[in-house]
Amino acid sequence: STLALAYAEAHPERCLGFVLRGIFLARPSELDWFMHGMRYVFPEAWRAFSEFLPPDERGDLLGSYYRRLVDPDPTVHMPAAQAWDRYEGACSRLLPANDPLPGFDSDGSALAIARIEAHYFVHRAFLGTDELLANVGRIRHLPCTIVQGRYDIICPPVTAAALARAWPEAEYIVVPDAGHSIREPGITQELVAAMLRMQARLGR
């Protein structure tokens, strides 16, 4: 959703509409929530995430993980990527998955996602504070559906609600029995329905 909004606001003439899920605007409060705040809901997952690092590196979780993730040595970057993946995976669902260590299907995927997220987090997504909200007027004329899990801990509903207030023309759907994962039935159902509505609206 971050990339979609940033691209659209830079190139609105190239966009026809949006179906957005799990809104993340890359504001400092959201970055801090991911790195530290999720421990209030998932303390066990956060403790494992934090304690993966040596004690002297835990004062700067993001910086310490980033340095490890970009290290060229697989014995350094892969364990860090797996720890990041386990943390995010453990916090992504309303109800725990059958797999006690949910995550991506391969180490390569885990590494790619962890590196991308940490890179953009370190650089504040190359955005100014509230830049995406401030520029939403550039795309308000385009159709949009925002799908948000009520119990999304990774991208809490307060952020999607802020976008919906700034974009009152958008359709805002809160799935009452879902967290963050796209694989949760309610999220999947609403995304498919939104895509079908968008297809009909655009005549595609």
DRENSE-748112 format. One record per atom (N, C-alpha, C): residue number from 0; residue in one letter; atom name; x, y, z. Coordinates in pm, 1 decimal. Example, Ala and Ser with C-alpha at 12.3 -4.5 7.8 and 13.67 -1.06 7.14 Angstrom:
BEGIN
num, residuo, atomo, px, py, pz
0, A, N, 1319.0, -569.0, 780.0
0, A, CA, 1230.0, -450.0, 780.0
0, A, C, 1320.0, -330.0, 780.0
1, S, N, 1285.0, -225.0, 708.0
1, S, CA, 1367.0, -106.0, 714.0
1, S, C, 1290.0, 3.0, 787.0
This chain:
BEGIN
num, residuo, atomo, px, py, pz
0, S, N, 82.8, -120.7, 0.0
0, S, CA, 0.0, 0.0, 0.0
0, S, C, 86.3, 125.7, 0.0
1, T, N, 200.9, 121.1, 65.3
1, T, CA, 290.1, 237.5, 69.0
1, T, C, 339.7, 270.6, -70.8
2, L, N, 390.0, 170.2, -139.3
2, L, CA, 442.1, 191.4, -274.1
2, L, C, 331.5, 234.2, -369.3
3, A, N, 213.9, 171.5, -357.3
3, A, CA, 102.4, 208.2, -444.9
3, A, C, 66.6, 356.0, -429.5
4, L, N, 58.5, 402.1, -305.1
4, L, CA, 23.0, 542.0, -280.4
4, L, C, 133.6, 636.2, -327.4
5, A, N, 257.9, 600.9, -298.4
5, A, CA, 368.7, 687.6, -338.3
5, A, C, 377.3, 699.0, -490.3
6, Y, N, 363.3, 585.8, -558.8
6, Y, CA, 368.0, 588.0, -705.3
6, Y, C, 250.9, 668.0, -761.9
7, A, N, 132.5, 641.9, -708.7
7, A, CA, 13.7, 708.3, -761.3
7, A, C, 20.6, 858.4, -742.9
8, E, N, 68.6, 902.1, -627.4
8, E, CA, 76.1, 1046.4, -604.1
8, E, C, 181.1, 1112.4, -692.3
9, A, N, 282.9, 1035.5, -731.7
9, A, CA, 384.1, 1088.4, -824.0
9, A, C, 337.3, 1082.9, -968.8
10, H, N, 254.9, 982.8, -1001.1
10, H, CA, 211.9, 962.2, -1140.7
10, H, C, 62.2, 932.1, -1146.9
11, P, N, -22.8, 1021.8, -1103.2
11, P, CA, -166.7, 991.9, -1101.5
11, P, C, -223.8, 963.8, -1239.8
12, E, N, -163.4, 1019.9, -1342.2
12, E, CA, -215.0, 1000.4, -1477.6
12, E, C, -195.5, 856.9, -1525.8
13, R, N, -114.1, 779.5, -1458.6
13, R, CA, -87.0, 642.1, -1499.5
13, R, C, -170.9, 540.3, -1422.0
14, C, N, -260.0, 587.1, -1337.0
14, C, CA, -336.7, 497.0, -1250.9
14, C, C, -485.0, 502.3, -1285.0
15, L, N, -550.8, 387.2, -1275.1
15, L, CA, -694.0, 377.4, -1300.0
15, L, C, -773.8, 364.6, -1171.1
16, G, N, -715.4, 307.8, -1067.4
16, G, CA, -785.6, 287.5, -941.2
16, G, C, -700.9, 203.9, -848.3
17, F, N, -754.1, 179.3, -727.9
17, F, CA, -674.6, 114.3, -624.2
17, F, C, -758.6, 17.3, -542.4
18, V, N, -697.7, -94.1, -509.4
18, V, CA, -747.5, -182.5, -404.2
18, V, C, -630.8, -197.7, -307.7
19, L, N, -644.8, -141.1, -189.4
19, L, CA, -534.7, -133.6, -92.4
19, L, C, -567.9, -215.2, 31.0
20, R, N, -467.4, -283.2, 84.1
20, R, CA, -486.0, -363.3, 205.6
20, R, C, -371.2, -338.3, 302.5
21, G, N, -403.7, -335.2, 432.6
21, G, CA, -298.4, -319.4, 532.6
21, G, C, -223.8, -188.8, 513.3
22, I, N, -289.1, -77.5, 540.6
22, I, CA, -232.0, 53.4, 507.7
22, I, C, -112.9, 85.1, 597.0
23, F, N, -2.7, 121.3, 531.7
23, F, CA, 120.3, 159.0, 601.0
23, F, C, 171.1, 286.2, 535.2
24, L, N, 173.8, 396.1, 610.4
24, L, CA, 211.0, 526.1, 555.8
24, L, C, 354.7, 565.0, 588.6
25, A, N, 428.1, 475.0, 653.5
25, A, CA, 570.8, 493.1, 682.6
25, A, C, 599.0, 614.5, 770.5
26, R, N, 504.8, 647.9, 856.5
26, R, CA, 529.1, 756.8, 951.0
26, R, C, 615.5, 705.5, 1066.2
27, P, N, 689.6, 793.8, 1132.5
27, P, CA, 776.4, 749.1, 1242.7
27, P, C, 702.7, 666.0, 1347.4
28, S, N, 579.6, 701.9, 1377.4
28, S, CA, 505.2, 626.1, 1478.3
28, S, C, 478.7, 483.1, 1432.6
29, E, N, 456.7, 464.0, 1303.1
29, E, CA, 430.5, 330.4, 1250.3
29, E, C, 558.0, 245.5, 1249.4
30, L, N, 670.2, 307.6, 1216.8
30, L, CA, 797.0, 236.1, 1219.1
30, L, C, 831.9, 194.5, 1361.9
31, D, N, 810.5, 284.5, 1455.5
31, D, CA, 838.5, 252.6, 1595.5
31, D, C, 745.0, 142.6, 1645.5
32, W, N, 619.8, 144.6, 1601.2
32, W, CA, 524.4, 41.5, 1641.7
32, W, C, 572.7, -95.7, 1595.9
33, F, N, 616.1, -105.8, 1470.4
33, F, CA, 662.2, -235.0, 1419.3
33, F, C, 783.1, -285.0, 1497.3
34, M, N, 877.4, -197.7, 1523.1
34, M, CA, 1001.3, -240.1, 1587.9
34, M, C, 985.9, -261.6, 1738.3
35, H, N, 893.3, -187.5, 1801.4
35, H, CA, 883.9, -192.4, 1947.7
35, H, C, 742.2, -212.8, 2001.0
36, G, N, 644.5, -150.5, 1938.9
36, G, CA, 510.6, -147.6, 1995.4
36, G, C, 435.8, -278.3, 1989.4
37, M, N, 465.2, -361.1, 1891.5
37, M, CA, 390.7, -486.9, 1878.0
37, M, C, 414.4, -579.2, 1996.6
38, R, N, 514.2, -548.2, 2077.2
38, R, CA, 540.3, -632.0, 2194.9
38, R, C, 427.4, -624.0, 2296.4
39, Y, N, 345.2, -520.5, 2290.0
39, Y, CA, 233.9, -508.3, 2384.4
39, Y, C, 123.6, -609.0, 2355.8
40, V, N, 120.9, -660.5, 2233.9
40, V, CA, 21.4, -760.5, 2195.5
40, V, C, 85.8, -897.6, 2179.1
41, F, N, 205.9, -900.5, 2125.3
41, F, CA, 277.5, -1025.6, 2102.5
41, F, C, 412.2, -1021.7, 2175.0
42, P, N, 410.9, -1022.1, 2307.8
42, P, CA, 536.7, -1009.3, 2381.8
42, P, C, 633.5, -1124.3, 2358.0
43, E, N, 580.4, -1245.9, 2340.1
43, E, CA, 669.5, -1359.7, 2318.7
43, E, C, 743.3, -1347.1, 2185.2
44, A, N, 669.9, -1309.2, 2080.9
44, A, CA, 731.7, -1294.4, 1948.8
44, A, C, 833.9, -1180.8, 1949.4
45, W, N, 800.3, -1071.2, 2016.6
45, W, CA, 893.4, -958.6, 2020.7
45, W, C, 1017.7, -993.5, 2102.3
46, R, N, 999.2, -1067.2, 2210.7
46, R, CA, 1114.0, -1105.4, 2292.0
46, R, C, 1210.8, -1191.7, 2211.3
47, A, N, 1157.0, -1286.2, 2134.2
47, A, CA, 1243.4, -1368.6, 2049.6
47, A, C, 1312.8, -1282.9, 1943.9
48, F, N, 1240.8, -1187.0, 1887.5
48, F, CA, 1296.1, -1095.5, 1787.3
48, F, C, 1409.3, -1013.6, 1847.5
49, S, N, 1387.6, -959.8, 1964.4
49, S, CA, 1487.8, -877.2, 2031.6
49, S, C, 1606.5, -960.4, 2078.4
50, E, N, 1577.6, -1073.8, 2139.3
50, E, CA, 1684.1, -1152.6, 2199.6
50, E, C, 1763.0, -1233.8, 2098.7
51, F, N, 1722.1, -1230.6, 1971.8
51, F, CA, 1807.4, -1286.9, 1866.9
51, F, C, 1939.7, -1211.9, 1863.2
52, L, N, 1935.4, -1082.6, 1893.7
52, L, CA, 2055.1, -998.7, 1889.8
52, L, C, 2132.1, -1008.1, 2021.4
53, P, N, 2263.1, -992.3, 2017.4
53, P, CA, 2339.9, -985.4, 2141.8
53, P, C, 2292.4, -866.1, 2225.8
54, P, N, 2305.8, -873.0, 2357.5
54, P, CA, 2257.4, -764.8, 2444.4
54, P, C, 2307.0, -625.9, 2404.9
55, D, N, 2432.3, -616.9, 2359.6
55, D, CA, 2486.1, -484.6, 2328.1
55, D, C, 2432.5, -427.4, 2197.1
56, E, N, 2351.3, -504.3, 2122.8
56, E, CA, 2293.0, -455.1, 1997.2
56, E, C, 2144.4, -426.3, 2009.6
57, R, N, 2085.7, -453.9, 2124.0
57, R, CA, 1940.5, -442.2, 2137.6
57, R, C, 1892.1, -299.9, 2158.4
58, G, N, 1982.5, -207.5, 2182.4
58, G, CA, 1942.0, -68.1, 2197.7
58, G, C, 1898.0, -4.5, 2067.0
59, D, N, 1936.2, -62.9, 1955.3
59, D, CA, 1897.7, -14.1, 1822.2
59, D, C, 1859.1, -134.7, 1738.2
60, L, N, 1736.4, -182.8, 1758.4
60, L, CA, 1693.0, -304.0, 1689.4
60, L, C, 1700.1, -288.6, 1538.3
61, L, N, 1647.7, -178.3, 1488.5
61, L, CA, 1643.3, -160.4, 1343.2
61, L, C, 1783.4, -152.9, 1285.0
62, G, N, 1868.0, -70.0, 1343.4
62, G, CA, 2003.5, -56.4, 1291.4
62, G, C, 2080.6, -186.8, 1298.0
63, S, N, 2064.1, -259.7, 1406.8
63, S, CA, 2135.9, -385.8, 1423.5
63, S, C, 2088.4, -490.3, 1323.3
64, Y, N, 1956.6, -499.5, 1304.7
64, Y, CA, 1905.5, -594.3, 1205.4
64, Y, C, 1948.9, -553.8, 1065.0
65, Y, N, 1943.3, -425.9, 1036.4
65, Y, CA, 1979.9, -380.4, 902.1
65, Y, C, 2125.0, -415.5, 870.5
66, R, N, 2213.9, -391.6, 964.0
66, R, CA, 2355.2, -422.8, 939.9
66, R, C, 2374.6, -571.8, 912.7
67, R, N, 2301.4, -655.0, 984.8
67, R, CA, 2313.2, -798.6, 962.8
67, R, C, 2250.0, -839.4, 829.5
68, L, N, 2136.1, -781.4, 796.4
68, L, CA, 2066.3, -821.2, 674.2
68, L, C, 2143.1, -785.2, 548.2
69, V, N, 2219.3, -678.3, 552.2
69, V, CA, 2295.0, -638.6, 432.7
69, V, C, 2436.7, -695.3, 431.5
70, D, N, 2473.5, -766.3, 536.9
70, D, CA, 2605.1, -830.0, 539.7
70, D, C, 2611.3, -935.5, 428.5
71, P, N, 2718.1, -940.4, 352.0
71, P, CA, 2724.8, -1036.2, 240.4
71, P, C, 2739.0, -1182.0, 284.6
72, D, N, 2773.6, -1205.5, 408.4
72, D, CA, 2794.9, -1341.1, 457.0
72, D, C, 2661.5, -1407.2, 489.7
73, P, N, 2627.2, -1516.9, 421.1
73, P, CA, 2499.0, -1584.6, 449.3
73, P, C, 2484.7, -1631.4, 593.1
74, T, N, 2596.2, -1660.8, 657.9
74, T, CA, 2585.6, -1704.7, 797.8
74, T, C, 2547.8, -1589.6, 889.6
75, V, N, 2557.0, -1467.4, 838.2
75, V, CA, 2514.4, -1349.4, 914.5
75, V, C, 2374.3, -1306.3, 872.9
76, H, N, 2351.6, -1292.2, 740.3
76, H, CA, 2223.8, -1233.8, 697.8
76, H, C, 2107.1, -1332.1, 703.3
77, M, N, 2131.4, -1461.7, 681.9
77, M, CA, 2017.6, -1554.3, 680.4
77, M, C, 1953.5, -1572.5, 818.4
78, P, N, 2028.7, -1592.6, 925.2
78, P, CA, 1963.2, -1603.3, 1055.9
78, P, C, 1885.4, -1477.3, 1093.1
79, A, N, 1937.9, -1361.2, 1055.4
79, A, CA, 1866.4, -1236.1, 1083.7
79, A, C, 1736.2, -1230.0, 1003.7
80, A, N, 1741.3, -1271.5, 878.1
80, A, CA, 1620.2, -1271.2, 794.8
80, A, C, 1516.1, -1367.4, 850.2
81, Q, N, 1560.0, -1482.9, 895.3
81, Q, CA, 1467.2, -1581.1, 950.8
81, Q, C, 1404.1, -1530.2, 1079.9
82, A, N, 1482.3, -1461.5, 1161.8
82, A, CA, 1429.0, -1405.8, 1286.8
82, A, C, 1327.5, -1296.1, 1257.6
83, W, N, 1355.7, -1211.6, 1158.6
83, W, CA, 1263.6, -1105.4, 1117.2
83, W, C, 1134.0, -1166.9, 1064.0
84, D, N, 1148.6, -1269.8, 982.4
84, D, CA, 1034.3, -1338.2, 923.0
84, D, C, 945.8, -1402.5, 1030.4
85, R, N, 1007.7, -1467.3, 1126.1
85, R, CA, 929.9, -1530.9, 1233.4
85, R, C, 853.1, -1426.7, 1313.3
86, Y, N, 915.1, -1314.4, 1339.5
86, Y, CA, 850.4, -1206.3, 1414.4
86, Y, C, 728.7, -1154.9, 1340.0
87, E, N, 747.4, -1118.5, 1214.8
87, E, CA, 636.1, -1064.6, 1136.8
87, E, C, 527.2, -1169.4, 1116.9
88, G, N, 568.5, -1292.6, 1088.2
88, G, CA, 470.8, -1399.2, 1067.4
88, G, C, 388.8, -1427.3, 1191.0
89, A, N, 452.8, -1426.6, 1307.1
89, A, CA, 382.4, -1455.9, 1432.0
89, A, C, 280.1, -1349.2, 1467.8
90, C, N, 300.0, -1227.9, 1416.1
90, C, CA, 210.8, -1116.6, 1449.9
90, C, C, 107.2, -1087.8, 1341.2
91, S, N, 103.4, -1169.4, 1236.7
91, S, CA, 24.1, -1131.9, 1119.1
91, S, C, -119.4, -1182.7, 1119.2
92, R, N, -152.7, -1278.0, 1206.6
92, R, CA, -285.9, -1337.3, 1202.9
92, R, C, -364.3, -1307.9, 1330.3
93, L, N, -495.6, -1303.2, 1313.9
93, L, CA, -581.1, -1290.2, 1430.8
93, L, C, -571.6, -1415.4, 1517.0
94, L, N, -582.3, -1531.8, 1453.3
94, L, CA, -569.6, -1659.2, 1523.1
94, L, C, -441.3, -1727.0, 1478.0
95, P, N, -370.2, -1794.3, 1567.3
95, P, CA, -243.7, -1857.7, 1529.2
95, P, C, -263.9, -1959.7, 1418.8
96, A, N, -166.3, -1966.2, 1330.6
96, A, CA, -168.8, -2067.5, 1225.4
96, A, C, -128.9, -2201.8, 1284.9
97, N, N, -158.7, -2308.4, 1212.6
97, N, CA, -118.5, -2441.4, 1257.6
97, N, C, 33.1, -2453.5, 1267.6
98, D, N, 102.6, -2385.0, 1176.1
98, D, CA, 248.0, -2384.2, 1177.9
98, D, C, 293.6, -2297.0, 1294.0
99, P, N, 368.8, -2351.8, 1390.3
99, P, CA, 409.4, -2270.3, 1503.6
99, P, C, 507.8, -2160.9, 1466.8
100, L, N, 570.3, -2171.6, 1349.3
100, L, CA, 664.3, -2070.2, 1303.9
100, L, C, 622.4, -2022.3, 1165.9
101, P, N, 509.2, -1949.1, 1154.7
101, P, CA, 460.8, -1907.7, 1023.0
101, P, C, 558.0, -1812.4, 956.5
102, G, N, 565.0, -1820.5, 825.5
102, G, CA, 653.6, -1729.9, 754.1
102, G, C, 644.6, -1753.1, 606.0
103, F, N, 745.7, -1711.5, 534.2
103, F, CA, 745.8, -1725.7, 390.5
103, F, C, 784.7, -1867.6, 351.3
104, D, N, 763.0, -1899.4, 225.2
104, D, CA, 780.7, -2035.4, 178.7
104, D, C, 927.3, -2073.4, 159.2
105, S, N, 1017.4, -1977.3, 155.5
105, S, CA, 1158.1, -2008.2, 132.1
105, S, C, 1245.6, -1907.1, 203.2
106, D, N, 1370.2, -1947.1, 227.3
106, D, CA, 1465.5, -1854.7, 287.8
106, D, C, 1490.6, -1734.9, 196.6
107, G, N, 1487.6, -1759.3, 64.9
107, G, CA, 1508.9, -1649.2, -28.5
107, G, C, 1401.9, -1542.2, -16.3
108, S, N, 1277.2, -1585.7, -2.6
108, S, CA, 1168.0, -1489.9, 15.1
108, S, C, 1181.1, -1414.9, 147.4
109, A, N, 1213.8, -1488.0, 252.7
109, A, CA, 1229.7, -1424.2, 383.1
109, A, C, 1339.4, -1319.2, 378.0
110, L, N, 1450.8, -1351.3, 314.5
110, L, CA, 1561.3, -1256.3, 304.6
110, L, C, 1522.4, -1133.7, 223.2
111, A, N, 1455.4, -1156.1, 111.0
111, A, CA, 1416.1, -1043.5, 25.3
111, A, C, 1323.6, -947.9, 99.8
112, I, N, 1221.3, -1002.3, 165.6
112, I, CA, 1126.1, -917.2, 235.4
112, I, C, 1191.8, -845.1, 351.7
113, A, N, 1271.0, -916.7, 430.1
113, A, CA, 1336.8, -853.4, 544.5
113, A, C, 1430.6, -742.1, 499.3
114, R, N, 1506.7, -766.1, 394.7
114, R, CA, 1598.3, -663.0, 345.4
114, R, C, 1522.1, -541.0, 294.0
115, I, N, 1416.7, -564.5, 217.3
115, I, CA, 1338.8, -452.8, 163.2
115, I, C, 1277.9, -370.8, 276.5
116, E, N, 1214.2, -439.9, 371.8
116, E, CA, 1149.6, -367.4, 481.3
116, E, C, 1251.8, -290.3, 563.3
117, A, N, 1361.3, -355.1, 600.7
117, A, CA, 1461.4, -287.1, 682.4
117, A, C, 1523.5, -169.4, 607.2
118, H, N, 1548.0, -186.1, 478.4
118, H, CA, 1606.1, -77.8, 397.8
118, H, C, 1515.7, 45.0, 397.3
119, Y, N, 1387.5, 22.5, 373.3
119, Y, CA, 1295.7, 135.3, 370.3
119, Y, C, 1270.4, 191.2, 509.9
120, F, N, 1269.8, 107.5, 610.2
120, F, CA, 1252.8, 156.9, 747.0
120, F, C, 1369.1, 247.6, 786.0
121, V, N, 1490.3, 204.6, 757.6
121, V, CA, 1609.1, 283.2, 792.7
121, V, C, 1605.0, 420.0, 726.4
122, H, N, 1554.1, 425.5, 604.9
122, H, CA, 1550.0, 550.9, 528.8
122, H, C, 1413.6, 619.6, 536.6
123, R, N, 1332.3, 579.6, 633.6
123, R, CA, 1198.9, 640.5, 651.8
123, R, C, 1119.9, 638.8, 522.1
124, A, N, 1141.0, 534.6, 444.0
124, A, CA, 1072.0, 514.1, 316.1
124, A, C, 1095.4, 628.6, 217.9
125, F, N, 1199.3, 708.2, 243.0
125, F, CA, 1232.4, 820.6, 155.9
125, F, C, 1115.3, 918.3, 144.4
126, L, N, 1036.7, 926.4, 251.2
126, L, CA, 918.7, 1012.2, 253.4
126, L, C, 926.2, 1108.4, 371.5
127, G, N, 864.4, 1223.4, 354.6
127, G, CA, 848.9, 1314.8, 466.5
127, G, C, 735.3, 1268.5, 556.0
128, T, N, 736.1, 1314.7, 679.1
128, T, CA, 628.8, 1279.6, 772.0
128, T, C, 494.3, 1323.6, 715.9
129, D, N, 400.1, 1230.3, 708.4
129, D, CA, 265.4, 1255.5, 657.0
129, D, C, 261.9, 1295.6, 509.8
130, E, N, 368.9, 1267.7, 436.4
130, E, CA, 372.2, 1304.7, 294.4
130, E, C, 261.1, 1236.8, 215.3
131, L, N, 237.3, 1109.3, 240.8
131, L, CA, 136.2, 1037.9, 163.8
131, L, C, -3.9, 1091.0, 192.6
132, L, N, -32.0, 1124.1, 317.5
132, L, CA, -162.4, 1182.8, 350.0
132, L, C, -175.0, 1322.2, 291.3
133, A, N, -68.4, 1399.4, 298.1
133, A, CA, -72.6, 1537.6, 250.1
133, A, C, -99.6, 1545.1, 100.1
134, N, N, -57.1, 1443.8, 25.5
134, N, CA, -69.5, 1447.2, -119.9
134, N, C, -183.9, 1362.9, -174.9
135, V, N, -269.7, 1314.3, -86.5
135, V, CA, -376.3, 1225.7, -133.4
135, V, C, -474.7, 1298.7, -224.9
136, G, N, -479.5, 1429.8, -216.2
136, G, CA, -566.4, 1506.9, -305.3
136, G, C, -534.1, 1486.2, -452.2
137, R, N, -415.0, 1441.6, -482.2
137, R, CA, -376.6, 1418.4, -621.2
137, R, C, -445.3, 1296.3, -681.1
138, I, N, -498.7, 1208.4, -595.5
138, I, CA, -557.4, 1083.9, -646.9
138, I, C, -700.7, 1061.3, -599.0
139, R, N, -758.5, 1157.8, -531.3
139, R, CA, -893.1, 1138.1, -477.5
139, R, C, -999.3, 1120.9, -585.3
140, H, N, -969.6, 1161.6, -706.6
140, H, CA, -1067.0, 1146.1, -815.0
140, H, C, -1071.8, 1003.2, -868.7
141, L, N, -978.4, 919.0, -825.4
141, L, CA, -972.0, 781.2, -874.6
141, L, C, -1043.9, 687.0, -777.9
142, P, N, -1103.4, 580.2, -830.2
142, P, CA, -1173.4, 486.1, -741.4
142, P, C, -1075.5, 411.2, -651.7
143, C, N, -1120.2, 384.1, -529.4
143, C, CA, -1033.3, 315.8, -434.8
143, C, C, -1115.7, 235.8, -335.2
144, T, N, -1068.7, 116.6, -302.9
144, T, CA, -1122.5, 37.7, -192.0
144, T, C, -1008.7, 9.8, -95.4
145, I, N, -1032.2, 38.9, 31.1
145, I, CA, -935.4, 11.5, 137.5
145, I, C, -989.0, -104.9, 219.4
146, V, N, -912.5, -212.6, 227.3
146, V, CA, -951.6, -330.6, 304.8
146, V, C, -858.6, -340.3, 425.2
147, Q, N, -916.8, -345.4, 543.1
147, Q, CA, -838.3, -341.7, 666.9
147, Q, C, -889.1, -444.2, 766.4
148, G, N, -799.3, -526.1, 819.5
148, G, CA, -835.6, -617.5, 926.6
148, G, C, -851.5, -542.7, 1057.9
149, R, N, -960.8, -565.0, 1127.7
149, R, CA, -986.3, -496.3, 1254.1
149, R, C, -873.3, -519.6, 1353.9
150, Y, N, -818.3, -642.2, 1354.2
150, Y, CA, -715.1, -677.6, 1451.2
150, Y, C, -577.7, -691.7, 1385.1
151, D, N, -554.2, -607.4, 1285.6
151, D, CA, -423.6, -603.2, 1219.3
151, D, C, -324.9, -536.9, 1314.9
152, I, N, -231.4, -612.9, 1366.3
152, I, CA, -133.1, -560.4, 1460.2
152, I, C, -14.2, -500.4, 1387.1
153, I, N, 19.7, -552.9, 1270.6
153, I, CA, 134.0, -501.2, 1195.5
153, I, C, 103.4, -363.2, 1137.6
154, C, N, -13.8, -347.0, 1081.1
154, C, CA, -58.9, -217.8, 1027.6
154, C, C, -191.9, -184.0, 1095.5
155, P, N, -188.2, -128.2, 1215.5
155, P, CA, -311.1, -107.4, 1292.7
155, P, C, -414.8, -22.0, 1220.4
156, P, N, -542.5, -44.3, 1249.2
156, P, CA, -650.7, 25.8, 1179.7
156, P, C, -644.8, 178.1, 1190.1
157, V, N, -578.3, 232.7, 1289.5
157, V, CA, -571.6, 378.3, 1303.1
157, V, C, -512.2, 442.4, 1178.2
158, T, N, -422.5, 372.0, 1111.5
158, T, CA, -359.9, 426.9, 991.0
158, T, C, -455.8, 421.7, 872.3
159, A, N, -523.9, 309.3, 855.0
159, A, CA, -623.4, 300.1, 747.9
159, A, C, -734.8, 401.6, 769.8
160, A, N, -774.1, 421.4, 895.1
160, A, CA, -879.2, 518.7, 925.0
160, A, C, -834.0, 659.7, 889.0
161, A, N, -707.3, 690.6, 911.9
161, A, CA, -654.7, 823.2, 876.1
161, A, C, -658.5, 843.0, 724.3
162, L, N, -623.3, 738.9, 650.3
162, L, CA, -629.7, 749.0, 504.5
162, L, C, -773.4, 764.0, 457.7
163, A, N, -864.7, 687.9, 517.4
163, A, CA, -1005.6, 696.8, 478.4
163, A, C, -1062.6, 835.6, 507.1
164, R, N, -1021.3, 897.1, 616.3
164, R, CA, -1068.5, 1033.2, 646.6
164, R, C, -1013.7, 1133.1, 545.8
165, A, N, -889.8, 1112.6, 504.6
165, A, CA, -829.9, 1202.8, 406.0
165, A, C, -883.5, 1178.3, 265.3
166, W, N, -944.3, 1062.2, 244.7
166, W, CA, -993.8, 1021.4, 112.7
166, W, C, -1138.0, 973.9, 129.0
167, P, N, -1230.3, 1064.7, 157.4
167, P, CA, -1367.7, 1023.5, 188.9
167, P, C, -1439.5, 955.3, 73.6
168, E, N, -1393.1, 975.4, -48.3
168, E, CA, -1456.1, 909.5, -162.8
168, E, C, -1422.0, 760.3, -168.9
169, A, N, -1318.1, 718.6, -99.1
169, A, CA, -1276.1, 578.5, -103.1
169, A, C, -1374.9, 491.1, -26.7
170, E, N, -1389.7, 368.8, -72.4
170, E, CA, -1468.3, 268.5, -1.7
170, E, C, -1378.5, 208.3, 107.0
171, Y, N, -1422.6, 215.3, 230.5
171, Y, CA, -1340.9, 169.0, 343.3
171, Y, C, -1409.6, 49.4, 407.5
172, I, N, -1343.5, -66.4, 401.7
172, I, CA, -1400.1, -190.8, 453.0
172, I, C, -1312.0, -242.5, 566.3
173, V, N, -1370.9, -255.9, 684.7
173, V, CA, -1300.4, -314.8, 797.6
173, V, C, -1351.1, -457.2, 814.8
174, V, N, -1261.9, -553.7, 803.6
174, V, CA, -1298.0, -695.1, 819.9
174, V, C, -1296.1, -725.8, 969.3
175, P, N, -1411.1, -761.6, 1027.0
175, P, CA, -1420.3, -769.2, 1173.5
175, P, C, -1346.0, -884.9, 1237.0
176, D, N, -1316.0, -988.6, 1159.8
176, D, CA, -1254.6, -1107.7, 1218.3
176, D, C, -1122.3, -1141.1, 1149.6
177, A, N, -1037.6, -1039.9, 1131.1
177, A, CA, -911.1, -1061.6, 1061.1
177, A, C, -801.0, -976.2, 1120.2
178, G, N, -678.6, -1025.8, 1101.8
178, G, CA, -559.9, -949.5, 1135.5
178, G, C, -499.2, -890.8, 1009.7
179, H, N, -369.8, -916.4, 989.5
179, H, CA, -298.1, -855.9, 877.4
179, H, C, -289.4, -946.1, 755.3
180, S, N, -283.5, -1074.8, 776.5
180, S, CA, -249.2, -1166.7, 667.5
180, S, C, -351.6, -1167.0, 555.2
181, I, N, -300.7, -1163.7, 434.0
181, I, CA, -386.5, -1172.6, 315.8
181, I, C, -452.3, -1310.4, 306.2
182, R, N, -398.0, -1408.6, 376.8
182, R, CA, -450.4, -1544.4, 371.6
182, R, C, -567.4, -1566.7, 466.8
183, E, N, -601.0, -1470.5, 545.9
183, E, CA, -717.0, -1486.7, 632.9
183, E, C, -843.6, -1477.3, 547.4
184, P, N, -941.2, -1565.3, 572.3
184, P, CA, -1056.8, -1575.9, 482.1
184, P, C, -1129.5, -1444.4, 457.6
185, G, N, -1153.3, -1366.7, 562.4
185, G, CA, -1226.6, -1241.8, 544.8
185, G, C, -1152.5, -1141.8, 458.1
186, I, N, -1021.0, -1133.5, 474.7
186, I, CA, -939.5, -1043.7, 392.6
186, I, C, -942.1, -1088.3, 247.3
187, T, N, -918.1, -1217.4, 225.4
187, T, CA, -919.3, -1270.6, 89.1
187, T, C, -1053.2, -1244.1, 20.8
188, Q, N, -1161.7, -1270.4, 90.9
188, Q, CA, -1295.3, -1252.2, 33.4
188, Q, C, -1319.5, -1107.3, -6.5
189, E, N, -1283.7, -1014.3, 80.0
189, E, CA, -1307.6, -873.0, 49.2
189, E, C, -1217.5, -822.7, -63.7
190, L, N, -1095.4, -872.7, -70.5
190, L, CA, -1006.9, -830.9, -178.7
190, L, C, -1056.4, -880.9, -313.8
191, V, N, -1100.8, -1006.2, -318.4
191, V, CA, -1153.8, -1059.8, -444.0
191, V, C, -1277.3, -981.1, -486.8
192, A, N, -1366.9, -954.3, -391.4
192, A, CA, -1488.7, -879.4, -423.3
192, A, C, -1454.7, -738.5, -470.8
193, A, N, -1357.7, -675.9, -406.8
193, A, CA, -1318.3, -540.4, -446.6
193, A, C, -1259.3, -539.1, -587.1
194, M, N, -1181.2, -639.9, -619.4
194, M, CA, -1123.8, -647.2, -753.9
194, M, C, -1231.8, -667.4, -859.8
195, L, N, -1331.5, -747.7, -828.2
195, L, CA, -1441.3, -768.1, -922.7
195, L, C, -1521.2, -639.6, -942.6
196, R, N, -1544.1, -565.1, -834.4
196, R, CA, -1613.0, -435.5, -847.9
196, R, C, -1530.8, -338.6, -929.8
197, M, N, -1400.2, -338.3, -906.0
197, M, CA, -1312.7, -247.9, -982.2
197, M, C, -1314.7, -285.1, -1130.8
198, Q, N, -1310.5, -413.8, -1158.3
198, Q, CA, -1315.3, -460.0, -1296.8
198, Q, C, -1444.0, -413.7, -1366.2
199, A, N, -1556.1, -428.9, -1296.2
199, A, CA, -1683.2, -386.3, -1354.4
199, A, C, -1686.8, -235.4, -1372.8
200, R, N, -1634.3, -163.0, -1275.6
200, R, CA, -1637.8, -17.0, -1282.1
200, R, C, -1555.1, 35.6, -1398.7
201, L, N, -1441.3, -29.7, -1422.0
201, L, CA, -1351.4, 17.4, -1527.2
201, L, C, -1384.9, -45.0, -1662.6
202, G, N, -1479.8, -138.3, -1663.6
202, G, CA, -1519.0, -201.4, -1788.2
202, G, C, -1410.8, -289.3, -1846.9
203, R, N, -1336.3, -355.1, -1759.1
203, R, CA, -1224.7, -438.5, -1805.7
203, R, C, -1259.6, -585.3, -1802.4
